Amino acid sequence: MSTSIDSLKLRFPLHSVEILADELKERFTDVDKETGEIIRVEDYSPKEYLRIENGITTTFQTRCHNSQNTPLGRIVKRTLWIELSAKALQEKYLEGITSGNYLLLLEYINSLGIVNITPNVFINDTRISDIDYKRDFKALHSPYLELIDYLEDNLKSTKSGDGGFETFREPDNTGIRIGIRPVKSPIKSPHCQVYSKCDELKTNSKEFAQFFLKERDYENLRRIEVTVKNLAHLRSITKDKRAINDWKTVLSLCNSDIVWKLLGKRVKLNNKPMQTIQGDELNVNDKNLLTLIINYPTIVDQILKERKKDCSGKVYSNFKKKVRKLEELQTGQSQAEALLLDLSQNTENTHI
């Protein structure tokens, strides 16, 4: 499965959007202390306004930012912030937010009747932060637990202020959370987490799943998430000091190795495929289970290449047929999922 976005915060110039809901409006008045004359009346909301529908939470807030004093008076910058997740895609939730569906977010936002945003403003004026990039994979329960153990055992040394880590093995979910979202140094210590998406959809997001995912298969679905916190963090990843956090830049990172790059800042990843393959045994332990997730689809080619060195033509041909058969086990799913699911059934030794 490819990388996409799970959640984000959108920021717009307040003057470019239309506020419809009274819940988002709160007046303040500037009054001349000597004359009592009303100088200015403006709308703003210092509090968050949440709309929850069918398990989808969307947060709206208008903010005031004091910019600077000028000869003409104080310049105050006002913005609208909207925080939402891929759940706004409804039936397309498991796809995550991509360049092919992100305009569905605008359709959903406007359907709530809280604000009205034009397509031109949404496409060109949006600035984005607190972005959770995600990569889904399928693994059975036992090898998934081994994967969590591997991540915990291979954490890089932590320093004060990086948020530490937390493993959780609750009835409603199992995983590991590395760092905290408001981490002081997101560039050096990004927030990452690995968790069981199938369990989360059956518990905390049960209402949403019942509404929109009845026809979708999310059994054994697990998720890796990494967070790009702000513009400075984004520029450190793109290596472009002039990059802006617009849709084009943010969505382009879905085509990069951003998940592994940020996870690799917190965990010692084994980036090489299987080092050795002996006989017809493919030893699958927690370390190279992670390797399968990271390096597939090249992993199958690596297996075949290694075996070809040691086998006669006929033996190799039979071996190749068996490997290719594994790839076709799960109709409609990617080759990576099919091979991973098959291999993970026996984490000690799997005979092909």
Secondary structure, DSSP 8 states (H G I E B T S, - for coil): ---EEEEEEEEEEGGGSEE--GGG--EEEEE-TTT--EEEEEE--SS-EEEEETTEEEEEEEEEEEEEEETTEEEEEEEEEEEEEGGGGGGGGGG-B-TTTTHHHHHHHHHTTSEE--HHHHHHT-EEEEEEEEEEEE--HHHHHHHHHHHHHTB----TTS--EEEEEETTEEEEEES-TT-S-TTTS--EEEE-HHHHHHTTTHHHHHHH-TT---TTEEEEEEEE-SHHHHHHHHT-TT---SHHHHHHGGGTTHHHHHHTTTB----S--S---TTEE---HHHHHHHHHHTTHHHHHHHHHHHHHS-HHHHHHHHHHHHHHHTSSTTS-HHHHHHHHHHTSSS-EE-
